[in-house]
């Protein structure tokens, strides 16, 4: 009688192996074969659950996204309304656990979005969701034009992912957070926003 397999656990194991491959050899090295080898089995160990490289990468990001959603919710709700956007900026531009590796996988999706329909759709969904969260949080923090703030922050955060890969020594976390806070601090808030604007941290 075949042994019953816990699908959720297997997908989590595959995601962890995907991250390990990306960490040691780079996002471009993530393939069904390399991940199966990392797991110590044949390619069917992966393809029984994830039929393509796109699905493999998206599975790793989905596992990370579940953690991100919980962390993001906790960070935002723990802050006073007027400071929630600042807290979201700090969280978005900080790398803990496997965040830096997962961001390289996001860049891999961006690089292949034109030729991979699955990746393109996944990227679009994640992009829309993140912008919506930025806009709602900007509104809670009292900014007069929450959509403009969200669009500006989206570009800054996404650009930071690339900059920290290109030149991590210069574009360290403190510097990119300082740029984001300095930019947002110049934007007007509604007259009914009574919370004080949090101080802009220095990159020095």
N, C-alpha and C positions, 0 to 999 in steps of 0.2 A: 504494500500500500504506500503510495507516494507521501512524503512528508509535507504537511501543510506549511505554506510559507506566508509569513506576515508581510503583505504587500507594502504597507506603510513603513515598516522597519527596513525592508529591502530598498525602497526608494531613498530612505534616509542614509543607508549605508552607501548607496551609489553616489548620492550627493556628496558625502564626506570624502569618498575616493576621488570624485571629480575635483574637489577643492584641493586635495593633496597633490594631484597631478598638476593642476594649474599653479600651485605654489612652487613646486620644485622645477617644473619645466616650462611654465608659461601657459597662458590661455590657449595659444595656438596649438599646443601639444595635446589638448583635450580631445580625444577621439573615443569611440566605443571600444576599440582595441586596447588603448592605453589604460582606460578606466577598468576594463575587465582584468587586465594584467595586474593592476594595482589591487584589485579584489582577490586575486589569486585564482581566477577561473577563466572559462572560455567566454567568447563574446555573447553567447546566448544568455549568460548570467545577467547581461545588461539588456539585450534586445528583447528578452521576454517581457520587459517592463517599459523600455524606452526604445523606440524603433529607429531613431535618427540622432545625429550629433546635436541638432537643434533641440530636440527633446531632452537630451542629456544635459545640456547647458541650462535650459529652462528649469529642469528639475532642481539643479543646484541652487539656482536663484530663487525658486519657489520656497525651498527649505529655508534659505536665508531671509526671504521676505516675511515669512511667518514670524521669525524672531524680531525682525525690524518693526513690524506692526505693533507687537507687544511693547517693545522698548520705546517706540515713538509715542505711543499712547500714554505710557507711564510718565515720560519726560514732560509732555505737553500738559497733562492734567495736574501734575504736581506743581506747576508754576502759576503765579498770579496771572490773570488774563492779559494784562499789559505787557508781560514779559514772556509770553508763550512763544512768540515768533523768535525771539532771541534764543530761547532754549532749544527750539527746533533747529535753528541754524547751527548751534553748537553740536547738537546730536548728529545732524546730517553731515557735518564736516569732520567728525571724529571717527577714528578707525579702531574698533575693538574686535577681538576674536578673529574671524576670517573676513572682516569687512573689506580690507584692501584687496584680497584675492577675488572676492565676489565682484568688486568694482571692475577688475580687469575682465571678468566674464561679461559684465554689462558692455564694456567697450568692444568685446568680441561680437556681441549681438549687433552693436552699432555698425561695425565693420562689414557684417554679412547681411544686414537687413534688406538690402536691395535684391539679393538673390535667394534669400531664405524667407518665404512667406510666413512660416511659423514664428520665426524670430521677429519679423517686422510687426506682426500682430501683437506679440507679447510685449515688444518694446513700446508700441503705441498705448496699450492698456496701462502699462506701468507709468508711462509719461503722463497720461491724463490723470491718473490717480494721484501721483505726487503733486502735480500742479493744483489739483483740487484741495489737497491737504494744506499746501502752502497758502492758498487763497483764503480758506476758512480760518486758518490760524492768524493770518495777517488781519483779517476782519476782527477776530477776537481781541487782537492786540491794539485795535483802534486806528489802524491806518486808513486814510481817507480813500485811497484807491487800491483796494486789496488785490484786485486782479493784476494791476501793473506791478505791485510789489512781488506777487507770486511769479510773474513772468521773469522779472529781473533776477529774483533769487534762483529760479530754475536754471537760468543760464549760468549764474555764478557757481552753483553747486555742481552742475554737470561739467562745466569747464574746469572746476577744481579737480575732478576725477582724472582728467587728462593731464593737468599741470603737475599733479603729485606723482604721476607715473613718469612724466618727461624729466622732471627735475625735483625729486623729493627733498633734496637738501634745502633748496631755496623755498619751494612751496610746501613748507611744513604745515602742520595743522594750525599752529598759532597764527601764522601769516595769512592763510586763506580765511580763517575765521575773522581776523581783524579787517580784511578787505570787505568781507560780507557785511559785518556789523557797521563799518564806516559808511558803506554805501546806503544801507537801509536807514541809518540814523538821520540822513539828510531828507528823507521823504516825509511829507506832512501827515499828521494824524487828525482824526476828527475832533471837533470841538468838545464832543462829549466823552472823549477818551481821557479819563482822569488819572490813569496810571502813569507813573514817571517812566521816561525812556531809560532803559538800563545803560550804564556807562559802556563806552566802546573800548574793548580790550586792546592792548598794544601787542604788536607782533614782536617787539623787542624782548 
